[in-house]
Amino acid sequence: MHDCDAPKLSGVTENAAQQPASIPELPTQYAPADVEGKLYERWVERGYFTADPESEKPPYTIVIPPPNVTGSLHLGHAFQHTLMDALTRRKRMQGYEALWLPGMDHAGIATQNKVEQQLGEEGKSRHDLGREAFVERVWQWKEEYGGKILGQMRRLGDGVDWSRERFTMDEGLSAAVQTVFKKMYDDELIYRAERIINWCPRCLTAISDIEVDYQDDDGELVSITYGEGEETLVVATTRAETMLGDTAVAVHPDDARYTHLIGKRIKLPLTDRTIPVVADHHVDPEFGTGAVKVTPAHDPNDFAIGQRHGLESMNVMDERGVITVAGPFEGLDRFEARSAIVGALRGQGRIVAEKRPYVHSVGHCSRCRTTVEPRLSLQWWVKVETLAKAAGDAVRDGRVAIHPKEMEKRYFDWVDNLNDWCISRQLWWGHRIPVWYGPAGEVVCVGPDEQPPTGEGWTQDNDVLDTWFSSGLWPFSTLGWPEETPDLKKFYPTDVLLTGHDIIFFWVARMMMFGLYVMDGEAPFKTIALTGLVRDERGKKMSKSFGNVVDPLDWMDTYGSDAVRFTLAKGANPGTDVPIGEDWVQASRNFANKIWNATRFAMMNGATVEGELPPVEQLSATDRWILSRLNKTVADADAFYEDFQFAKLSDALYHFAWDEVFDWYVELSKTTFFAGGEQAKVSARVLGEVLDVTLRLLHPIVPFVTEQLWTTLTGQESVVVADWPQDSGFRDAAAEKEIELVQQVVTEVRRFRSDQGLQPGQKVPAELTVTGTVLAPHEAAIRQLLRLQPAGDGFHATATLPVAGATVALDLSGTIDVEAERKRLTKDLGAAEKEKAQANGKLGNEAFLAKAPDNVVDKIRGRLAKADADIERISAQLANLPKG
């Protein structure tokens, strides 16, 4: 039942402007290229996206995952930016002081590689310039080429606060980095130590575990005899070149095969050294020969064995992966040395087994794809145990929610098993480590407000910090920390971190650790909303090597930014990957055109937002139905937003706008509009209300077309700063049931017309028996929608359809060739009956069923079900044909 008050939406009609006496004419077709750029610049100029820290409105903050300064907009960016923009635009409309803060990451390795490539084309290297001049060159590159993506964000419609744009190498953010480093150093959470790290011989720097991509490569497994005479054993390795740095062979202490060798020294082949046999529980006696070579400087497990047994660590390669051990292999690349060493061992008869190809997992640098070299190196580390525990506790105790909840496991698997983090990088571009070394071995860490030590012999550490160190401070450093700024006070902690599930480890966990540590236990965000990755229409990862990478700008040029945004939002189920194809973008373009054309038609027919909605007793059932559905849609939209269900949200808005508003309400109301009078004025006001609210609901996802239409419809300034619709609670179950019956009649008769081969616009004489039913007031609309003419003289009902409590009798004589149609249907019926007989024959054959695979049997059952359905449908069509 509906309520007794006027079905007013709170915050809608109160703020509605008076409808202009002369409605600006909309072009007959929507041309995105003509309006998008102008609208966006108008929004920026009017300051709609600029947040005010002095505002009394409640804050709502999202910081953008900072794209690399080397980057350009790809579909993954467009996907996440669309969702963040939708969240922010809605909150702004809801009355929040919404801040969506933009910026870029300096991307240490990637950017340095770009400039080094540029120098290489000039026949130079960074060492020719020197550190200071090279860094200056990178800054020049950044100013000239960097930030391309920021301009592309404007094309997409990102409602970011450009006045607060940040860069991780800005002066303020650099001060934050130095402050955090100093604090952690003083708290003994940062230390320097020699450990095994991942080394890229191409980038010439350490990289973290999460920057190593593992893939199966074809290699070789060789089994080598170590020792002489009776004191020998066999080890197997895929990296023969590292044997030059072996300092032991390890066996399990309980392995009876080798107990007589434990503690003895054996000859290391190809060298003049002997190495001990050590007993270590790490060795699996069931794997291979049960004996393993130990190279502490080139393998993390071997390093741990070496630490337990006090073994020497011998680094046998330089930074480029070239052998440095004196002898016949010195100067060879590591892979050349591998072949040469195996050849030399084979010549001595020490190779007892070889397996090629031997497929095994090999780490590669995620940036340049070079095979990573585990390497003992003196580096700076973050002690993560307490930081990681705090990051886990914040989620476990509910201070931070991860959405979808099933993603919590991935997060906990990471933070609960985190190793100390290597934060130093052997680069020149980045935040240089603020540590100075004195001539007498002094080590001094300097904060941003402190003077570094001076005098002869004092030097600063050459390394820079891992890029993820500075981006881990992003939620608070961008708001002015370490200063107690108005922005920090107003907008921290941020509300939502929306990002891909693939960087939980890179970025999300880092921000959690830093935020909780620096901001006195206050987490950097309240909700972590994780998305999937964008894939092609077949679900395949987008890759240049696959040839399926799409430039979203191309689609924006062709179909408009709204079409791209709506397509991405429509595929956004929390935490799951998003397939996308051009056909879907075309469909979204068609939706934008539908919104445009239907709104234009409505305005031409008097749709208005002027004045209050009429009282409920003046509304037709059709009016009450659409207002009831409108309020339900507002409620659904709010629920979907709060649950980050963008796919369900988009689907609900799409079907409400296209199906219920444009295809049903507008069509059902045409007879009212054409008739004119007071009821037409009432429905025109209802239609104006519905369009007003629908355009506001759609605006966060498709901002451009809705802005153009809404401002024209209402005469108001901008939908960007309009009120978000509220559910007034108005529902009318009776009206919804009544219109559902109308829809049933129209749908069933349309299906019958189609089955009879009638054209959609072909008029047919008909009698409607609706007197005394709730359908009676809708007879004119039903006739209009079904192209049914009044039954005149000579009317002869050739088909009668009882549906939804009504009876529709049609006279099809003269509209179709009855005999030709009967002949066609009879032929189709015979084919269906033959198909049914064949399927039944196979399913009744026990020998066939005993041998046929399940999927074949299931397919035949499906054919039988379809044949039954076809027989029923065709028989009904034949029965409804006019009798000859």
C-alpha positions, -999 to +999 in steps of 0.1 A: +000+000+000+012+035-007+015+061+020-011+089+022+013+118+017+026+131-016+054+108-028+080+135-024+118+126-024+135+145+004+160+170-009+147+169-044+117+192-049+128+217-022+159+225-042+144+223-076+149+255-097+119+270-115+117+255-149+128+280-175+100+294-196+119+284-227+137+251-224+171+251-242+169+229-272+190+197-271+207+186-302+190+156-319+221+134-312+245+132-284+281+140-295+305+133-265+334+150-282+315+183-283+307+185-246+331+164-225+362+186-225+342+218-220+322+204-191+353+191-174+371+224-176+340+242-163+339+218-133+376+225-125+373+263-130+343+264-106+362+246-079+337+217-076+365+192-068+385+215-044+381+204-008+379+229+020+396+218+053+377+246+072+343+232+061+320+219+087+308+191+064+319+156+074+351+146+055+354+119+029+389+111+016+403+089-011+440+091-021+447+079-056+471+050-060+499+072-075+506+061-111+542+060-122+555+093-137+566+072-167+531+058-172+501+065-194+464+057-189+456+020-194+424+001-189+434-009-153+438+028-144+406+037-161+388+009-143+399+019-108+396+057-115+360+052-126+351+035-093+370+060-071+354+089-090+319+074-086+325+070-048+337+105-045+311+122-066+283+105-047+297+115-013+301+151-026+264+150-036+255+136-001+270+166+016+305+155+025+336+176+021+350+151-004+387+150-013+401+128-040+437+136-039+458+130-071+495+125-076+523+105-091+551+082-080+587+089-090+591+052-099+628+050-092+640+021-114+615+026-142+623+063-145+660+059-142+658+033-169+639+057-192+666+084-189+695+060-192+680+047-224+678+083-236+714+088-227+724+056-245+709+069-277+733+099-273+762+075-267+765+084-230+759+068-196+749+082-163+785+079-152+796+103-179+773+129-164+779+121-127+753+118-100+742+155-096+740+161-134+722+129-140+695+136-113+690+170-129+685+153-162+659+131-147+641+161-134+642+177-168+627+144-183+600+145-157+590+180-165+589+173-203+575+138-204+563+129-170+527+132-159+512+123-193+487+103-174+474+133-155+461+149-187+445+116-196+427+115-162+409+147-173+397+130-204+382+102-182+364+128-160+384+122-128+370+146-102+403+150-084+414+181-064+441+194-087+452+221-062+465+193-040+484+173-067+515+156-052+547+139-064+567+116-042+598+136-048+582+169-038+599+189-011+572+182+014+570+145+007+608+142+007+608+157+042+582+131+053+604+103+040+635+116+058+615+121+090+602+086+090+636+071+082+651+090+111+624+080+135+626+043+125+664+044+127+663+058+162+637+032+172+661+005+158+635-005+132+659+003+104+693-014+103+721-022+079+732-058+074+748-081+049+723-106+036+711-124+005+691-101-017+675-103-052+699-086-076+690-074-111+722-075-133+704-053-158+690-026-135+721-029-113+701-028-080+686-048-053+649-055-057+624-067-032+608-102-031+576-089-045+593-073-075+605-108-086+582-126-111+587-164-111+581-184-143+590-219-155+621-218-177+639-246-195+672-252-178+695-282-171+700-303-140+734-318-137+746-343-111+783-337-101+807-359-081+825-340-053+856-354-035+881-380-044+885-418-040+862-433-014+853-400+001+829-388-026+793-378-029+770-365-057+752-332-057+727-320-083+724-283-094+707-261-120+733-234-114+767-250-119+785-216-121+779-210-084+799-241-074+830-218-076+816-202-044+807-235-026+821-235+010+805-268+021+783-298+012+754-304+036+737-337+045+711-347+070+727-357+103+707-390+104+715-400+068+735-433+072+750-429+038+771-399+048+777-402+085+813-413+078+819-380+059+804-355+083+832-333+096+856-342+069+868-320+041+865-330+005+879-317-028+858-291-046+861-298-083+878-273-107+894-255-077+923-260-054+901-258-024+887-284+000+853-278+017+837-295+048+808-318+049+783-305+074+752-320+090+721-298+088+684-307+095+674-284+066+685-311+041+658-335+029+675-370+027+646-382+005+652-356-022+678-364-049+710-378-035+704-363-001+735-341-004+734-304-014+761-280-023+762-249-001+769-215-016+762-190+012+767-159-010+743-169-038+713-187-022+691-177+008+688-212+022+725-218+018+732-185+035+711-197+065+731-230+066+763-209+064+752-188+094+745-219+114+779-235+107+801-205+105+809-210+068+827-185+046+806-166+021+823-162-013+807-139-039+818-152-073+802-126-096+802-088-100+772-066-102+766-075-139+767-113-133+803-117-146+825-143-129+852-127-107+870-158-094+905-161-107+910-189-132+898-201-165+862-188-160+871-153-149+854-127-171+827-150-184+790-140-181+772-163-156+754-182-183+785-186-204+803-198-173+776-223-166+782-240-200+820-238-197+820-253-161+797-282-171+820-289-201+850-289-179+834-312-154+823-335-181+859-336-194+870-348-159+843-375-158+825-358-129+791-354-145+772-385-136+738-374-149+724-346-171+687-337-176+678-313-204+654-296-207+648-293-170+618-271-164+620-252-131+609-219-115+632-190-121+629-155-108+629-125-132+630-088-126+594-075-129+606-044-148+632-057-173+626-095-173+663-102-166+670-134-146+675-123-110+707-133-092+705-141-054+735-122-041+751-115-007+751-077-003+753-050+024+719-033+024+695-013+046+665-032+061+633-025+079+626-048+109+590-057+102+579-080+130+561-055+152+550-034+122+535-063+104+517-075+136+501-041+140+490-042+104+474-076+109+458-066+143+441-035+127+421-058+104+415-085+129+400-062+155+378-044+130+395-010+128+401-016+091+377-036+069+388-055+038+363-059+011+355-084-001+360-102+031+374-133+015+405-113+005+415-111+042+432-144+039+456-131+012+464-101+034+470-122+065+491-147+046+514-118+037+516-098+069+518-128+091+548-142+073+566-111+063+604-111+062+625-080+069+623-056+040+653-046+020+647-008+014+680+003-002+684+005-040+716+011-060+701+039-080+707+077-083+670+087-088+650+086-056+652+096-020+688+092-010+694+074+023+700+102+049+730+085+065+765+099+066+797+079+073+827+095+090+864+090+086+867+070+118+838+047+111+811+070+125+775+065+113+751+095+116+714+095+105+702+130+098+666+143+100+651+169+077+657+198+101+693+187+110+726+197+093+746+167+080+781+164+094+808+183+075+845+180+072+871+159+055+862+122+051+824+125+056+803+110+029+766+103+024+753+068+017+751+063-021+719+043-022+683+055-025+652+042-009+629+016-024+600+035-042+575+017-020+590+033+011+579+068+000+546+056-015+539+038+017+536+072+034+512+085+008+480+087+029+495+112+054+525+127+036+502+141+009+482+159+036+512+178+049+527+155+076+550+159+095+534+193+099+501+194+118+483+209+088+445+217+085+444+191+057+459+164+079+435+173+107+405+172+085+411+144+060+432+118+079+425+089+082+412+085+047+380+066+042+385+041+013+416+027-003+404+013-036+430-007-055+438-039-072+443-071-052+476-075-070+493-048-049+482-059-015+518-068-009+535-040-027+515-011-013+486-018+009+506-036+036+533-010+035+508+018+040+492+000+069+525-006+086+537+030+082+503+046+090+499+027+123+535+034+132+536+071+124+501+082+132+499+068+168+481+036+159+455+053+136+452+033+105+455+052+072+421+041+059+389+027+072+381+003+043+403-015+018+382-022-013+400-046-035+392-049-072+402-075-098+422-069-129+409-059-164+411-087-190+400-090-226+366-103-235+378-139-234+392-135-199+428-134-210+453-112-194+461-081-215+496-081-227+515-065-256+529-100-264+493-113-268+484-083-289+452-076-269+462-044-251+436-016-255+443+021-252+412+034-234+417+068-251+409+052-284+376+040-271+369+074-255+375+090-289+351+066-306+324+061-280+328+088-254+342+086-219+308+078-203+306+046-224+340+035-213+333+043-176+299+026-177+314-006-193+341-008-166+317-002-137+292-028-151+319-054-149+332-045-114+323-073-091+344-070-058+378-087-060+372-105-093+387-098-127+369-078-153+365-090-189+359-062-214+354-060-251+347-033-276+311-047-282+304-039-246+316-003-250+294+000-280+264-012-259+272+014-232+274+041-259+239+030-270+228+034-234+241+070-233+223+077-265+191+062-250+193+084-220+198+114-243+170+106-267+145+097-241+152+128-220+150+149-251+116+134-260+103+139-224+113+175-224+097+181-257+065+167-242+065+189-212+085+170-186+091+195-158+106+199-123+087+230-116+067+230-083+059+202-059+047+168-069+009+165-071-008+148-041-011+111-044-048+111-051-041+130-083-016+104-096-025+076-120-015+041-112+013+044-138+026+075-120+025+058-086+042+027-100+071+046-114+076+067-082+075+035-062+101+019-084+122+050-083+124+050-045+132+013-046+160+020-070+174+048-048+175+024-019+191-003-040+217+021-053+227+032-018+230-004-006+252-013-036+274+017-031+280+009+005+289-027-004+311-017-034+289-037-057+294-016-088+283-042-112+250-047-094+246-010-091+252-004-128+229-032-138+201-019-115+204+017-129+206+004-165+174-017-162+155+010-143+164+037-167+161+018-200+134-007-191+111+009-165+115+046-173+121+048-210+105+016-223+075+014-200+067+046-182+073+069-211+055+046-235+025+040-211+023+078-206+022+087-243-016+084-245-019+107-215+005+133-230-013+132-264-047+136-248-035+167-229-054+182-200-048+181-162-036+145-161-010+152-188+003+180-165+005+157-136+023+130-155+047+156-170+056+167-134+061+130-124+082+123-155+103+154-147+108+142-112+118+107-124+143+120-149+158+144-124+164+117-099+175+091-124+201+115-139+215+122-104+217+085-097+236+079-129+258+109-126+287+094-106+293+067-132+284+086-164+291+123-154+291+140-188+258+131-205+240+134-172+254+169-166+243+181-200+208+167-196+203+175-160+213+212-162+190+215-193+161+198-176+163+217-143+180+250-152+203+245-122+240+251-120+255+216-121+246+180-111+281+177-096+269+198-067+233+187-067+218+167-038+220+130-038+185+114-040+170+100-009+145+072-005+114+088+009+100+054+018+071+057-007+060+023-020+028+014-037+025-024-040-010-022-056+003+001-084+033-022-090+010-052-092-014-034-116+014-023-140+029-058-138-004-071-152-003-045-180+033-056-188+022-092-189-006-085-214+017-064-236+045-089-235+024-120-242+005-103-271+038-090-286+052-125-284+021-139-302+023-112-329+060-121-334+052-158-336+026-150-363+051-131-384+035-097-379+057-066-382+061-045-350+043-016-365+016-036-383-019-027-370-044-054-362-081-051-353-088-064-318-112-066-289-100-061-253-121-075-226-109-056-195-141-041-181-142-044-144-105-052-140-076-031-129-066-031-166-095-010-177-078+024-172-049+012-193-069+000-224-058+030-245-021+026-235-023-012-242-038-006-276-011+020-284+017-003-274+003-033-292-008-014-324-044-027-319-071-010-338-108-010-325-129-039-337-151-024-364-178-039-387-169-073-401-146-081-371-139-118-369-118-131-340-093-156-355-073-159-323-082-153-287-056-149-259-066-150-222-038-133-203-035-116-169-072-115-163-080-100-197-090-114-230-075-102-262-093-113-294-075-105-327-086-106-363-056-117-383-075-123-416-059-103-443-028-096-422-010-128-429-010-156-456-027-182-434-021-212-456+016-203-462+021-198-425+003-231-417+026-249-442+057-234-427+047-242-391+037-278-401+071-283-416+088-270-385+066-292-363+076-323-383+113-314-379+108-310-342+090-344-339+117-361-359+144-346-336+124-358-305+121-393-320+159-395-327+167-383-292+143-408-276+157-436-297+193-430-284+182-424-248+162-457-249+192-476-261+208-493-231+239-503-251+244-467-262+239-453-227+264-478-213+292-466-236+285-429-242+303-403-221+282-383-196+286-351-216+273-368-248+242-381-229+236-347-214+237-331-248+211-355-262+189-349-232+192-312-239+181-318-275+151-337-263+141-309-240+144-284-268+124-305-292+096-309-266+095-271-261+095-265-299+066-289-304+046-272-277+053-238-291+046-246-327+014-266-319+001-235-300+009-213-330-010-237-354-040-238-330-041-200-330-040-196-368-073-185-383-094-214-395-096-217-433 
